[in-house]
Amino acid sequence: MKILPEVFGSYQIKGNDIQVVEVKLQRGEEVIAEAGNLFYMDSNIRMEAKVDGEGVLGVIGNILKRKIVGESAFFTRFTGNGVVAFSSERMGKIVPILLEGGSIYAQRDAFLCGVGDISIDIALQKRLSSGFFGGEGFILEKVSGKGLVFINATGYLEIKELQGETILVETAKAVAWSEGIDYDIEIIRDIKTAIFGDEGLFLTKLSGSGTVILQSVDFETFKRKIIGERTNN
């Protein structure tokens, strides 16, 4: 997992607070994206629905798994020779990542699009505590393969390189991390701080060696606050 600059090779990321990524495809290349992320594309770009999985049973299993966790059953596949662009629904940054055969784990809905031999799967948390108290439930997205991956982050972006270290982060503000990072939830031991400090009872614990991408705003909480303000007005 390697973080790349905003303009590099066949892509460029545009915008400041709400960004888009524009990708120039050559013949034989493809982009896969979550349904609904398309911004614009050249007229000679083709798009079609795609489901990951090997064989009929594998495809059906992936459709059911994504439906159960509330995700769209299909990705959209774009091929051709030309430009295709994708927009983020978040106020924040798009993070370009180079995958060279490994995997990254990301919050649900953090994946925007990917170029190359990329596969996306649903990964369940290893620990019950992570699932019950991690803000995003049991669900993580596991993105694997070789190619470029673009991840959504909300608010200010912080990238940390851990070398056998441990950091504690407010729940749901860890947006993505590499394979060498272990994820768990730790309870706040000081009851007074937990009750009166407005930080909740739990923090996300990230430990090991690898890259961690943090966001300053929890996207789901941000959405709920916006909806609440509109309702109150």
Buried (B, 14 or more C-beta within 10 A) or exposed (E): BEBBEBEEEEBBBBEEEEBBBBBBBEEEBBBBBBEEBBBEBEEEBEBEEBBBBEEEEEBEBBBEBBEEBEBBBBBBBBBBEBBBBBBBEBBBBBBBBBBEEBBBBBBBBBBBBBBBEBBBBBBEBEBEBBBEBBBBBBBBBBBBBEBBBBBBBBBEBBEBEBEEEEBBBBBBBBBBBBBBBBBBBBEBEEEEEBEEEEEBBBBBBBBBBBBBBBBEBBBBBBEEEEEEEEEEE
